[in-house]
């Protein structure tokens, strides 16, 4: 089937749907919603059999939905309508939520129903971004495959929205959530404040005052401190600040200045001199690193022969400080007498490489970018050269650019099912992270270059087929954790681990070209991108950080032009054309 994804941005969910449909054998392209005329002309040029909008905040032109079946994936259950579905669901503390696939009509979210799924909400208030990347994305993918299967059935008629039973109690038309709806008082209980901030993370944040500055707050975590005046900044640690609430405290990892229209950055960077006199808060001695309330971006623990190094940086972005903290912990872990070392990134993102926001905000972005790439390279080198343990890079979340390359030097790369990898560099950068050494050794020189040149996302299933990933574990985070434990213990066998480590040491010693040469070559290219801006790094970085709307869809994402007549799905005779032929038997619903 020729399927066109109409998207406001080619984000995580859109990429996951694109990968899954391609893996299922469908001819799939992307059209960014850059304007009504561009959308109409783009759809006409593509001539798709079906249009699916997995992430769309813009209206579908009438010339499109009247002539091509266009299915909107809405992040709410049947009966829910409006642009702030997840925000309201988290703020209201609902127990069940869902996703609905409905046909585009004149009125927003009012078309007939094609598919729907419901799921239980987490017990603790989730970050909106985490909910979207997890249960919402899983349910959306199931809906997408049900839609594709039904599109092949000439007798299928979607259920009118008015006739469909409500998916969950309370599902209804809700207005866009405003800052007035999100507002809180620091004197309120920690749980209330936490829920408000997480319902707006990562966009648009909640406007409040921290340290005497009007900001938008993000990345909230419960703290341990109690008994302070609400709203007071009482500590700082690893870029975050600790703010007192009515009955406790909250860590805020990210802030955005409200008055200047600035960008989202680590809280301590935004507050700057306003933190004079605020004490640094070391992690409490003797406290289990897994205990909630202790703000740690990097944690290490060991269980028998296995060392676990967990790192979780907001949006997977790594500034020099993040890389240095990870490097210090990595060297500590390598110094232990374990046989296996597992590097596990966050559930939302393993890593997305260097922190473009921190670079954009720096007094000298050139110097900041150079420092960032050198710092992350040190981490990559430590992983590649480790021969004291069998190193497992565990991608629990998706990864992009240098974040993909970060783990490729490990002995074993294990990914959670449903994660998406973007193993290429964009933003006008050649890239480093020793990828010219590690990537060809996994997939071969020709395929490595093709991955870099094509600039397309890769599913875990495809990554496993080409050797980019060695093992794929279950989708559910807890099940993935159990699977990963079993994998690590298996590779912790005394004899097997000794043989693997010895073989790696011999392989490194036999390398004709030292790692320094690979890095020097990469940095030579990067220096031209960073300091002379030969490929437009500055403009690309600025557009990314400030979320500027793209002017057009990149050519490599477009659906190849259809040479045949523009016949709509409604007009095509039953059992004819690519719609019917491509889906016999129908594509099964998958998780």
VOSEPA-623316 format. One record per residue (C-alpha): z, y, x. Coordinates in steps of 0.1 Angstrom, whole numbers, padded with zeros to 4 digits, always signed. Layout:
REM residues N
ZYX...
END
This chain:
REM residues 591
+0000+0000+0000-0007+0036+0011+0027+0053+0008+0033+0090+0015+0068+0102+0022+0072+0138+0010+0101+0153+0029+0118+0186+0035+0127+0172+0069+0120+0140+0087+0157+0132+0089+0177+0101+0094+0172+0087+0059+0135+0095+0059+0130+0079+0093+0148+0048+0081+0126+0045+0050+0095+0051+0071+0105+0024+0096+0114-0001+0068+0081+0004+0049+0061+0001+0081+0079-0031+0091+0071-0044+0056+0034-0039+0063+0027-0007+0043+0005+0021+0056+0031+0049+0056+0028+0085+0065+0049+0117+0062+0041+0151+0048+0066+0179+0053+0072+0202+0024+0060+0234+0042+0047+0251+0010+0031+0244-0024-0004+0248-0012+0001+0227+0020+0018+0200-0001-0011+0198-0026-0038+0198+0001-0019+0173+0022-0015+0149-0007-0051+0152-0016-0062+0145+0019-0040+0115+0022-0049+0100-0011-0018+0078-0013-0012+0050-0038+0024+0062-0042+0045+0092-0031+0082+0087-0023+0105+0117-0016+0136+0103+0002+0148+0138+0011+0134+0167-0007+0150+0200-0015+0118+0217-0026+0100+0215-0059+0070+0191-0062+0039+0210-0072+0027+0202-0107-0008+0194-0092+0008+0166-0073+0032+0149-0098+0007+0151-0126-0019+0132-0106+0001+0110-0082+0032+0090-0091+0059+0108-0072+0093+0092-0070+0123+0113-0060+0153+0096-0044+0183+0114-0057+0218+0109-0040+0236+0105-0073+0239+0079-0101+0220+0079-0134+0229+0110-0153+0239+0130-0123+0217+0161-0117+0218+0191-0093+0215+0199-0056+0251+0193-0046+0257+0157-0058+0275+0144-0027+0295+0176-0023+0309+0173-0059+0315+0135-0056+0336+0139-0024+0354+0170-0037+0363+0154-0070+0374+0121-0054+0353+0098-0075+0357+0061-0070+0321+0051-0076+0289+0068-0068+0252+0059-0066+0216+0066-0059+0188+0070-0084+0150+0068-0079+0133+0089-0106+0098+0101-0113+0091+0138-0106+0085+0159-0137+0087+0196-0144+0125+0197-0146+0146+0188-0116+0162+0153-0116+0151+0148-0153+0123+0123-0149+0122+0086-0160+0143+0061-0140+0126+0036-0116+0156+0022-0098+0193+0028-0094+0222+0015-0073+0259+0022-0073+0285+0017-0046+0323+0022-0041+0334+0054-0023+0355+0050+0008+0393+0052+0002+0396+0082+0025+0375+0113+0019+0343+0107+0040+0323+0133+0058+0293+0141+0037+0270+0134+0066+0287+0100+0071+0284+0091+0034+0247+0101+0034+0239+0081+0066+0259+0050+0054+0263+0039+0017+0238+0065+0003+0211+0054+0028+0217+0017+0022+0214+0022-0016+0184+0045-0012+0165+0018+0008+0172-0008-0019+0159+0016-0045+0128+0024-0024+0118-0013-0022+0124-0018-0059+0101+0012-0066+0074-0002-0043+0075-0036-0061+0074-0020-0095+0045+0002-0085+0025-0029-0080+0031-0041-0116+0006-0025-0139+0028-0032-0169+0059-0015-0156+0071+0015-0175+0101+0035-0162+0131+0041-0184+0133+0076-0199+0163+0095-0185+0176+0101-0220+0177+0063-0227+0193+0053-0195+0231+0047-0196+0251+0069-0172+0256+0053-0138+0293+0063-0134+0319+0082-0154+0315+0120-0150+0278+0119-0139+0262+0150-0154+0243+0182-0145+0262+0201-0119+0253+0235-0104+0249+0241-0067+0283+0242-0051+0292+0277-0039+0317+0287-0013+0340+0298-0041+0341+0262-0053+0349+0250-0018+0376+0275-0010+0411+0264+0000+0444+0278+0012+0459+0265+0044+0492+0262+0026+0477+0234+0005+0483+0198+0014+0464+0183+0044+0446+0159+0021+0433+0186-0001+0420+0207+0028+0405+0177+0045+0386+0167+0014+0372+0202+0009+0359+0204+0045+0345+0169+0046+0326+0176+0014+0307+0203+0032+0301+0185+0065+0276+0189+0082+0262+0216+0059+0270+0242+0048+0307+0241+0060+0336+0258+0043+0342+0295+0049+0378+0301+0060+0398+0320+0087+0408+0304+0119+0426+0323+0147+0419+0356+0129+0381+0349+0128+0360+0343+0097+0342+0310+0103+0326+0280+0086+0347+0249+0094+0334+0213+0101+0345+0180+0116+0381+0178+0102+0406+0151+0112+0443+0147+0102+0467+0158+0129+0503+0146+0137+0520+0180+0140+0542+0192+0111+0565+0222+0103+0543+0251+0114+0533+0281+0094+0501+0272+0075+0469+0286+0090+0484+0289+0125+0464+0275+0154+0490+0253+0172+0470+0234+0197+0437+0226+0213+0421+0196+0228+0386+0185+0240+0369+0214+0222+0389+0210+0189+0417+0232+0176+0448+0220+0156+0456+0241+0125+0488+0239+0105+0485+0230+0068+0511+0231+0040+0525+0197+0049+0510+0188+0083+0480+0198+0104+0442+0193+0108+0420+0191+0138+0388+0211+0135+0361+0200+0159+0334+0224+0150+0332+0260+0138+0304+0285+0131+0310+0323+0131+0305+0337+0096+0298+0373+0105+0272+0369+0132+0251+0341+0117+0258+0321+0148+0254+0284+0154+0278+0254+0150+0297+0248+0182+0330+0232+0195+0359+0252+0179+0373+0263+0213+0339+0278+0223+0337+0298+0191+0373+0311+0192+0373+0319+0230+0399+0345+0240+0416+0342+0205+0431+0310+0218+0451+0328+0246+0486+0313+0245+0476+0283+0224+0488+0252+0243+0465+0224+0253+0476+0192+0235+0475+0161+0257+0473+0128+0239+0508+0115+0232+0519+0090+0258+0523+0055+0246+0504+0061+0213+0477+0035+0204+0443+0053+0208+0433+0039+0174+0461+0056+0155+0449+0083+0132+0461+0118+0140+0454+0117+0177+0422+0136+0184+0402+0116+0210+0364+0117+0215+0367+0090+0241+0390+0060+0238+0396+0029+0259+0414-0003+0251+0412-0038+0263+0416-0072+0246+0418-0100+0271+0387-0101+0292+0369-0074+0272+0373-0037+0277+0363-0014+0248+0351+0021+0256+0345+0040+0223+0330+0075+0223+0321+0096+0193+0307+0131+0198+0298+0152+0168+0261+0146+0159+0258+0126+0191+0253+0158+0211+0266+0157+0247+0275+0189+0266+0285+0186+0303+0322+0184+0292+0314+0154+0270+0295+0137+0298+0323+0143+0323+0350+0129+0299+0328+0098+0292+0321+0094+0330+0359+0096+0338+0367+0070+0311+0338+0048+0322+0350+0048+0358+0385+0039+0347+0371+0011+0326+0350-0003+0354+0381-0003+0376+0398-0027+0353+0398-0065+0358+0379-0073+0326+0347-0094+0326+0329-0075+0298+0328-0038+0291+0315-0027+0256+0303+0009+0253+0304+0017+0216+0292+0050+0202+0299+0065+0168+0289+0050+0135+0268+0081+0126+0253+0085+0160+0255+0065+0193+0242+0095+0212+0214+0121+0208+0214+0133+0244+0221+0167+0257+0238+0193+0234+0210+0218+0225+0234+0240+0206+0257+0245+0236+0226+0253+0257+0212+0278+0232+0246+0296+0230+0252+0297+0268+0249+0330+0287+0222+0314+0308+0205+0286+0289+0185+0275+0319+0217+0269+0340+0234+0252+0310+0204+0228+0304+0203+0219+0341+0240+0212+0342+0238+0191+0310+0210+0168+0323+0227+0163+0356+0260+0154+0339+0245+0129+0315+0225+0114+0344+0258+0105+0362+0269+0085+0332+0235+0066+0331+0238+0059+0368+0273+0044+0364+0261+0021+0336+0230+0009+0356+0249+0002+0388+0280-0015+0373+0283-0050+0386+0321-0056+0381+0316-0063+0344+0289-0074+0320+0280-0041+0303+0272-0042+0265+0258-0010+0250+0266-0011+0213+0245+0012+0191+0267+0014+0160+0248+0045+0149+0213+0058+0154+0202+0074+0187+0175+0098+0199+0159+0109+0232+0183+0107+0261+0209+0091+0238+0186+0060+0235+0180+0059+0272+0218+0062+0279+0224+0026+0269+0193+0010+0283+0208+0004+0317+0233-0019+0302+0230-0057+0307+0230-0062+0269+0219-0037+0242+0233-0046+0207+0224-0025+0177+0237-0024+0141+0211-0033+0116+0196-0003+0099+0201+0021+0128+0170+0041+0139+0161+0047+0175+0139+0076+0187+0130+0064+0222+0111+0095+0233+0116+0131+0244+0106+0161+0223+0116+0197+0225+0092+0203+0254+0111+0182+0279+0099+0155+0302+0133+0138+0300+0156+0122+0325+0186+0098+0320+0168+0075+0345+0145+0064+0317+0116+0059+0341+0137+0032+0357+0154+0015+0327+0128+0018+0299+0099+0000+0317+0123-0028+0327+0130-0035+0291+0096-0032+0274+0070-0030+0303+0053+0000+0317+0025+0003+0292+0047+0000+0261+0072+0024+0276+0046+0050+0280+0033+0044+0245+0068+0048+0231+0071+0082+0249+0037+0094+0239+0037+0082+0202+0070+0101+0195+0078+0078+0165+0111+0063+0154+0117+0026+0158+0138+0003+0136+0162-0022+0151+0140-0050+0139+0110-0036+0158+0132-0027+0188+0144-0063+0190+0108-0076+0189+0097-0054+0218+0128-0060+0239+0143-0025+0235+0173-0042+0219+0187-0076+0227+0208-0084+0197+0210-0070+0161+0243-0073+0142+0251-0069+0106+0248-0036+0087+0284-0032+0074+0305-0014+0100+0334-0038+0098+0312-0068+0099+0294-0053+0129+0327-0049+0146+0336-0085+0141+0301-0096+0152+0304-0074+0183+0338-0089+0192+0323-0124+0191+0293-0113+0212+0316-0097+0238+0338-0128+0240+0308-0151+0244+0296-0131+0273+0331-0130+0287+0329-0167+0297+0341-0169+0333+0311-0188+0347+0284-0171+0327+0297-0136+0334+0300-0143+0371+0264-0155+0372+0251-0125+0353+0269-0100+0374+0258-0117+0406+0222-0117+0395+0224-0080+0386+0238-0072+0420+0209-0091+0437+0184-0074+0415+0197-0039+0423+0198-0047+0460+0162-0059+0460+0148-0027+0444+0122-0012+0467+0126+0022+0452+0162+0036+0451+0176+0051+0419+0177+0085+0436+0139+0085+0437+0136+0079+0400+0161+0107+0393+0145+0131+0417+0111+0126+0402+0125+0131+0367+0145+0162+0377+0114+0177+0394+0096+0175+0360+0126+0187+0341+0130+0217+0364+0096+0229+0354+0104+0224+0317+0138+0242+0319+0132+0270+0344+0095+0278+0338+0093+0267+0301+0060+0251+0307+0061+0231+0275+0079+0254+0251+0114+0241+0255+0130+0275+0246+0112+0279+0213+0116+0243+0203+0153+0244+0211+0157+0276+0191+0139+0262+0161+0160+0230+0161+0193+0248+0166+0187+0274+0139+0170+0249+0116+0138+0268+0112+0114+0254+0087+0084+0238+0104+0050+0254+0098+0031+0221+0095+0035+0184+0096+0030+0169+0131-0004+0151+0132+0011+0118+0144+0032+0116+0112+0004+0121+0087-0011+0093+0067-0047+0087+0078-0072+0103+0057-0084+0082+0028-0122+0080+0027-0123+0066-0009-0122+0085-0042-0089+0102-0051-0079+0077-0079-0044+0081-0091-0020+0052-0097-0021+0059-0134-0059+0059-0135-0065+0028-0114-0075-0003-0134-0050-0030-0136-0049-0056-0108-0074-0036-0087-0073-0015-0055-0047-0016-0027-0017-0012-0050-0021-0045-0066-0035-0063-0036-0009-0052-0011+0021-0065-0031+0013-0100-0041+0040-0113-0040+0061-0082-0046+0081-0069-0018+0117-0081-0022+0146-0058-0026+0165-0056+0008+0198-0041+0019
END
